[in-house]
Amino acid sequence: MSFGDDRRGGAGRLRRAVRVERSTGRGVTRRGVLGAAAAAGAVVGVGAGLAGCEPGRSGGSAEPTHGTGAGASASPVATGVQSAATLAENAKPGASDWRITKLGAPDEIEGYTDRASARPGEPLALHVSTTAPGFTVSAYRVGWYGGAQARLVWRSDRIAGKRQPAPVIQSPTRTVRAGWQPSLSLDTRDWPEGAYLLRLDAVNGSQRWVPLILRSQDARGRVLVMHGTATWQAYNTWGGTSLYQGENGSYGSRALKVSFDRPYADEGAEKFLVYERALVVLAERLGLPLAYTSGIDVHTDPSVLSGATAVLSLGHDEYWTPQQRQSVTKARDAGTNIAFLGANTCFRRIRVEDDGRTVVCYKTDYRDDPAYLQDRALTTTDFRSGPAADPESSMTGVLYEGYPTDAPYVVHLPDHWLFEGTGVRAGDSFAHLVGVEYDRVTPSAPTPRPIEILAHSPLVCNGNHSHSDTAYYTARSGAGVFASGTMRWVEGLMAGGHDDGGDHGMDARTAVFVTRTTENLLNAFALGPAANHRPAPKDNLQNVYG
């Protein structure tokens, strides 16, 4: 892939659970990670360490003794920090019929809310277009619920359906806006905070999702789940354009700004379902004190971070504003633990407009961004690239390196507390757990020290040999910072069960390992600054990389 060819292909087939990332790579094209950097000008001290995927972008084991994937039946590892509210909520009856069973044609029913997130009780409108004479709306809250994984919180009466106007593509940024009239208002006063799937059911049987986060006002003393809604929208091709492609499918015709005022393509919630849902289910199953927000909400009101025991960045959390990054870093430096449970995190520097309803990222056309002449630190391109290079590794501990890869995850430090109870030994591997994008500890990039590499997984990406690293460090505040180094970590919680339409060949043994490791992580981080109750990291960067 040539430098600057920064695009992702079509959203894939319409199906019950659309997979945006497949181990075959079918239906997906991605970007030249160094291409964007080269086009932008400079990568401060980073380029030398990015050998693994340079033109490309964007074994046996002792059997683990325990695990609790999203669909597992075993009991989770108990923690000293549990919430009566979380336990009581998840003791309520779940809904076995929450999943979509029939998509139908794209225009048969689809919709969006006028807020990607809201606090319970805030005004919230749902905009729906359908070719059917009527439809209903069902609000499902995602959680454990005895294994059902969702609870029906509310269902509407039948609502008259109508076909809404075609969307408008606004020049010169090629931004798609639906501009539909509201179909109904949602009264969420009695809905608990959390991650929701609103299911639209047309009377002709067609269905679609509308995702919604009911966010928390504060997270003091709680684990804060931070959903990547900006990334959801960046990849959304509904109406013809995303931040990766335009109506003709080319990178050159892509949108420079994308709007939340439109539905999501395909079934309506694939980024949440693939990269986030399984973690929500597990965290709720553990009974942790939980709070919910999104990255854009952290940008808008960073006070939600105050006093949080931990912040969880989920499986694909690529698009951040500088303000969001600064606020999360400040929280780390105040003692809040951070878990980066995917790869490619905080890679794109964005701006939000229209009260958070528009995501701006000019990428390789950053010189056309008005911010370039006003405040270059806010220019929307890659964080590691000029004109204000600031590689993400100073926060995450790892650096995004490339796409695509599919490789075994290889344990390097089996005695680390995060692997307690898994039964792993050095060199044990888990097939296909590394992919489709990956991060590694990069000595030439800004890297917190001391840092421990817990897994060091050889891989090949676009013909180049490199490694994916799982890493852990602690800040001076005592906050622990974990980075999985692979985009499939959250998907690994469901491995072997085909619960979300496919799992890249990962097996149930992988789900047991990932689940137990994640339980160890969440239980520890819920206790407050990890350095206060877990062993300090022992730097092994020199031993691993020489």
N, C-alpha and C positions, 0 to 999 in steps of 0.2 A: 504494500500500500504506500503510495507516494506521500511525501511530507505535506501536511496540511489537509489531507483527505480525511476529514474528521466527521464521520457520519455514522449513523446506525440505520440499518435497513428497516423494512416494513415490520409491523408489530406482530406478524405471524398469523396463523390460521385462527378463525373463530372456533373456539372450543370451550369446553366447560372450565378448564383452567389453563389459560394461555401461558406458555413458558417463553419469556423473552430471551432466555439464555439456555441454549442446548449444547450438550457436549459435542454434537456434530457441527455446531456453528451454523446450521441451516437456517436461513431466513434472517440472519443477523450479520451486519457489517459494522466494524468499529474503527477506532481512530488511531492515527499515528501519534503516539504520546510524545515522542521526541519531535515529530513534525511540527506540532503546535509550538513547542518550545523553540525550535529552530526559527520558525517564521516570526515568533515574537521577539527574538533577539538574544536573551540571556537566561541562563539557569544558574543561579549563584552556587558554584561549587558542587553542582549535582550531576552534570552530564557525564562525568567520568565514571560514575557508579551505575549508570543505566545501560549496561551492556546486554542484558538478557533478552530484550525484545526490541532492539534498537529501531528497525524500521517499522515494526508492527505496533498496533495498539488494539488502539481502541476503538504387597508382600504379606507375610504372615505376622501374627501377633498373639501374645497371651490374651485370652478372652477377658474383656472387662467384666467386672463383677456386678455392675449395676448401671442402670440408665433409665431415663424417662423422657423419651422423645415425645413430640406433641401428641402422638397417638398411642403411646405406650400405656401399659396397664400397671406397671410396678409403681410403688410409692416413691415420691420424690425424697431426696435427702433433706432432712429436717434442718431448719435454721433457728438460731436464737432470736431472730428478728422476724416476726410475723405480724400481720395486720388483721384485727378482728373484722374490719370492714371488707378486706379482700377475701377472707375466708367465708364470711357470710354471703357475699355476692356470689361466689363460686359454688356455694351449697344450693343455690336456686336451680330449678330444673332447666336443663339445656334444651335446645331445639334440634332434633335429628334431621330436620328437613330444610336446613338453612342454605344449603348449597344451590347453585344454579344448575338446572337440568336441561334447559333449552334456551339457546341464545336467539335463534331466529335471525332474520336479516338485520343488518346494522341499524336501519331506520325504523324498525318496528317498535322499538322503545329505547330511549336513552335519556339521560338527564344529568344535572349537576346542581350543586348547592351554591348559594351566593357567598358562602364562606367555606374555605377548606377546613377550618377549625372554628369552634365556638365554645364558649363556656355554657354549661347547662342553664337554660332559661333565656339566653340571648336570642334576639330575633333571628330566624333562620328560614330562608325561602328555598324551595325546591323547584327547579325549572325542568319540565319534562316535555319531550316531543314524542308522539306515538302515532302510528297509522291505525291503531285499534280504537274502538269507540270508548274504551275505558281502561283503567288500570288501578292497582292498589300498590301501596308502599308498606314494606315491612322493615322495621329497624332492628337489626341484630347486633348485640354487643359481643365482641370477641373476648373469650376467656377460656377457662378450663371446663367448668360446668359438668363435672363427672365424665369427661371425655367427649362430650358433644361438641365442644369448642366454640359454641355461640349460644346466646340466649335471646329469645324474642322479647324485646322491651316494649314494642308498640306496633300496631298495625292500623292502617287507615281503612275507612270505608271506600267503596268504589268511587273513583274520581273520573269525571268526564275527560276523555282524551282528545287531543287535537294535534295536528301536524304543525310544528313551528317553522318559521322561515329558514331558508338556507343561511349558513354563516357568511360573515363578511371577512375578507382578508385585507387587512389594513396596510397600506404602503407608508413608508419605504421599509418597514421592519418585518413585513409579511406575517403579521400577527393575526391569528384566527380568533374571532370572537363570535359566539353564537347570538348573543343579544336577545335571548328568548324572554317572553313574559313568564312571571312566576305562576306555577300551577297550584301550589298550596304552601302554607306556612307550617312549620314544625314546632310544636310546643315541647321543648326538651327539659322543662323544669324538673321533672321527676326522673330523668334519665341519669344514671351514674356516669361519672367521668370514665373515659376509656376510648378504645378504637371501635368504630362502628362500620358496618356494611348495611347500607340502605338498599334493599332489593326491590326493584321495580318489576311488577308482574302485570303484563298486558293481558286483557281478557282473551286474546288469541293464543296465550301460552308463552309468548316470548318474554325473556327476562334480561335484566342488566343490573350491574352494581353501581352504586354511587358511594364512594368512601367518605367517611367523616370522622374527625377527631373531636371529641368533647374534652377540651383541655382543662387542666388544673390551674387554679389561680396561683398556687405556690406548691413547692415540693419539699418544704422543710421536713427533714427527718425521713424522707421517702426516696425511693429509686425512681428517677425521672426517665420515662421512655420518650425519646425524641424522634418523631417520625420524619422521614425525608420527603416531605411533600414537594419541595422545589425540584427534586430529582424526578418524582413522579411526573411532574408537568413538563420537564425538559424533554422527556422521551415521548410525550403524548403526540401522536400523529393525527388526532381527530381533526377533520376539516382540511387536512392537506399539508400542514407544516408543523415541524417540531424544531428544536434547536439543532437537529442533526440532518434534516432533509426538508426539501420543499415539495411542491405539488408534482414536480417531475422526478422526484426521488434523488436529486443531486444535492451535494453538500453546498454548492454555490447558491442554491435557491432556498436555503434553509431560513427559518425565522431567526431574527435577532432578539425578539421579545416574544414570550409565550404567555397566554392568559389562562387563568383559572375559570374564566367565564365561558366554559365549554365542557362537554362530557369528555371522559377518557375513552380511547379507542378500545375496540374489541369488547371483552366482557365488563370493562369499566374499572377494574381494581387490581390489575395483574402485578404491579410493583409492590403493593401492600401484601397481596397473597403470597407472592414468591419470596420476598426478602424480609418480611416483617411479622407476618401473622404467627408463625411458629414460636417466635421469641415471646410475643405477648401471651400466648397460651401457656408456655412454660413458666413465665414470671408470675402469672396469676395462679397457676397450679401450686407454686411454692408458697403462696400466701404472703408474699412480700408486701410491705407498704409501698404502693405504687402511685405515681403521678404521671400525667400524660401531657405532651405538648408536641409542637413541630419545630423544625429548624427556623422557619420563618417567624414563628411566635417568639422564639428565643431572640431573634434579631429585633423584633418589635418591642418586646418587654423582657429584658434579660433578668428582671427580678425573680422570675420563676425559678432560677437556678439557686437562689440564696438558701443555704442550709440543706440542699439536697445531698444525700449520702452518696449518690452515684448518678451519672448520666449515661444512658445507653444510646449509642449511635448504631443503627441497624444495618441490614445486609448490603444495601446499596445507597449510600448517602454522599453523593458526589458533589452536589451543588450547595455552596455555603456563601453567605455574605461575609465580608471582613469583620463586620460587627458581631455576627454570630460566633465566628472563630475567636475573636478577642474575648467575648463573654464566657465561652466555654473554657478557654485557657485561664481566665481569671478565676473561674470556679475551681478548676484544678489547683490553682495556686492558693486557694482558700481551704483546700482539703476535700473537695468533692472528687471521688473516684470517677474514672471515665473508661468505658468499654467501647472499643471500635470493633464491631462484630461482622464487618465485611471487608472489602478492599476498595481501592479507588476513592477513599473517603476524603472529603475536603479538597478535591482536585480542581474544581472550577470555582473561580471567584465571580460572584454574581451581584446584581443589584435588584432590589424589589421596588416596584412602583405601584400606584393606585391602591394604597393601603394594603399592600401585600398581595394584590390580585394579579400582578404581572411580574414575571421573572425575566431579567435582562442578562444576556451573555453574548457578547460580540465575538468571543473566541479569537480566531486568527485575524479577524477584521477589527481588532481592538482600536486601531487608529481612527476608525469611524465612530467610536463610542464618544459621545459628548464629554464623558468624564476624562478622557485622555488629555484634553486641553484645560480641564478645570481642577482635577485632583487625581493624579496618575495612580495613587495608591488604591483608588476605587475603580480603576479601569477593569472592565469585565473580560477576563481571559483566564489562563491557568494560574494558580497561585504561585507556581514555581517559575513562571515566565516574566520577562520584562513587560512593562516598564517599572514594576515594583515587585521584584521577585521575592517570594516568601514561602519556600517549600513547606508542605504540610507536615513533614517529618518532625519538625521542632515540637509539634503538639502530639502527633500520633505515635512517634517513635519509629515508624516505617514509612517507606516511600513507594508510591504506586509505580509499577514498572511496565506492565503491559498486558496485552490481549492478542490472541487467545491462547489459553493453555488448558490442559487436562492432565493432572498428575496426582500421584499418591501423596498424601500428607504423611510426613516422616517425623516421628518423635525424636527429639534430641536430648531433653532433660526429663526423663521419666519420673524422677523423684521430686519434681517441683510440686508445690502444694496444689496447684491448679489441676494436676492429674491424679490427685489422691482418689483412690477407690476405682480407678479405671483398669488397673492391672497391667498397664503398658510397660514395655521395656525399651531401652534405647534401640533405635532402628526399626521399631514396629511401624507399620504403615497402614493407611486407610485409603483404598483406591478411589480415585476421582474426587476426593475432597478438596483438592486444590484446583481452582478454576472459577469462572472462565477468565476472570481478571485476578491479579495477585499483587501483593506488596512484599517488599523485603527491607530489612535493615541495610542501609546504604552508608558505609563509612564516610564517603565524601560529602554527604548531605548533612545539614544540621540535625544532630541526633542527641537526645538527652542521655546522660550517663550517670550512674551505671545502668546498663540495659542487659537484660537476659534474653537470649534467643532460646525459646522452649521447643520449637519445631523448626527444622531446617530441611526443606523439601526440594530435592532436585527436580528440574523441569526443563522442557524445551518450548520456546515460544518463537514462532516464525523462524525456526531453524537455529536459534541462538540458545545456548545453555545458561541457565541461571538458577535461582532458588526463590522459593516463597518462605517467609519467616513469620512465625508467631512470636511476639515479643512482649516483654513486660518490664516496666520501670516504675519507680516511685518519684514523685516530685518532692521538693523540700518541705512542702506542707504535710507530707505523709500520704497524699493521695496516690492510689495505685492507678496505672494506666495499662490497659491490655489491648493488644491489636491482634486479631486472628490471622491477618495476612492473606485471607482467601475470601472471595465473594460467596462461596458456597457454605459458609459456616452455619448460617441460619437455616438454609435448605437442608443441611446435614441433620438437623433435629428431626426431620421427617423422613430421613433416608430409609429405603427398603419398604416403605408403605405405599408409595405412589399416591400420597395424600393430596398432592398439588399438581397432579398431571404427569409426573416424571421426576426422576432424581438422578439422572446422569450416570446410572450404573452404581451409585452408592448403595451399600447394603445395610441391613438392620444392625449389624455389628458397629457400623460407623455411627448410626443414630445413638446407640448406647454410649459410645465414647464421647461424642459431641455433647450429648445431653448431660452426662455426669460432669464433664469439664465445665460446662456452662452453669450448672447448678453450683459447683464449687465457687465459680466466679461471682455469681449473683449473690449467693449467701454471704460471701466474704465482703463484697462491696456494700451490702446493705448495713453492715456494722459500722460504717464510717471509715475514716482514713485507713487504708489497708496496712500502712507501715506500723500502725499501732497494735496490730494483732496478727500479722502475717510476716514471715521472714523477709528481710531486706533482699533485693535482687543482687546477685553476684555477677558482675560484668563478665561476659564471655565473648564479647565482640572480637577481640584479638584472636582468641582460640578458634573461632569459627571462620573468620575471614582473613586472618593472618596480617 
